[in-house]
Amino acid sequence: MASVDDSMLLKISILVMLAGISALFIISERTEIPETSIKEIKESGQTGTSLKITGEITRYSDTEKVAFLEIAHQDTITVVVFKDKDFAISPGTKVEITGTTDEFRGQIQVIANEIRTIS
């Protein structure tokens, strides 16, 4: 019975790891989060769901670490942005937001992961 030495086992492990990381990268690039209407978000009441919404900012307020946006597109929803750098956006700006649904005080809201302005 032939044995595999440690250096050969290390090389095989590194190759398998690189192949796995490459596969994950390719899969993540092809995976797109579907756009969801604000009405659907509110009606489902589900939390922890990844989503993408578009709309216009109708209200903006912030504190030192958190910004609150009200987004409107046939309905309105609050979007929470945890700020890690300067963040400023004004009402009237059209945006596309990718995030996750959550519930606060009985209301569904979106925790933003990414905000992109659109024209």
Backbone hydrogen bonds, N-H to C=O, Kabsch-Sander energy under -0.5 kcal/mol:
donor,donor_aa,acceptor,acceptor_aa,energy
5,D,3,S,-0.5
9,L,5,D,-2.0
10,L,6,D,-2.3
11,K,7,S,-2.0
12,I,8,M,-2.3
13,S,9,L,-2.3
14,I,10,L,-2.3
15,L,11,K,-2.2
16,V,12,I,-2.4
17,M,13,S,-2.3
18,L,14,I,-2.5
19,A,15,L,-2.2
20,G,16,V,-2.2
21,I,17,M,-2.5
22,S,18,L,-2.4
23,A,19,A,-2.2
24,L,20,G,-2.3
25,F,21,I,-2.3
26,I,22,S,-2.3
27,I,23,A,-2.4
28,S,24,L,-2.5
29,E,25,F,-1.8
30,R,26,I,-1.2
31,T,27,I,-0.9
32,E,30,R,-0.5
36,T,52,K,-3.1
41,I,37,S,-1.9
42,K,38,I,-2.3
43,E,39,K,-2.5
44,S,40,E,-2.2
45,G,41,I,-1.8
48,G,101,T,-3.1
51,L,99,G,-2.4
52,K,34,P,-1.0
53,I,97,I,-2.6
55,G,95,V,-2.0
56,E,72,A,-2.4
57,I,93,T,-2.6
58,T,70,E,-3.2
59,R,70,E,-1.0
61,S,68,F,-2.2
63,T,66,V,-3.4
67,A,81,V,-2.8
68,F,61,S,-3.7
69,L,79,V,-2.8
70,E,59,R,-2.5
71,I,69,L,-0.6
71,I,77,I,-2.8
72,A,56,E,-2.4
73,H,75,D,-2.6
77,I,71,I,-1.8
78,T,108,I,-0.5
79,V,69,L,-3.3
80,V,110,V,-3.2
81,V,67,A,-2.9
82,F,80,V,-0.5
83,K,65,K,-2.7
83,K,81,V,-0.7
92,G,57,I,-3.4
93,T,90,S,-1.7
95,V,55,G,-3.0
96,E,116,R,-2.9
97,I,53,I,-3.2
98,T,114,E,-2.5
99,G,51,L,-2.2
100,T,111,I,-2.0
101,T,49,T,-1.9
102,D,109,Q,-2.5
104,F,107,Q,-2.6
107,Q,104,F,-1.7
109,Q,102,D,-2.9
110,V,78,T,-2.4
111,I,100,T,-3.2
112,A,80,V,-2.7
112,A,110,V,-0.7
113,N,98,T,-3.2
114,E,98,T,-2.1
116,R,96,E,-2.5
118,I,94,K,-2.5
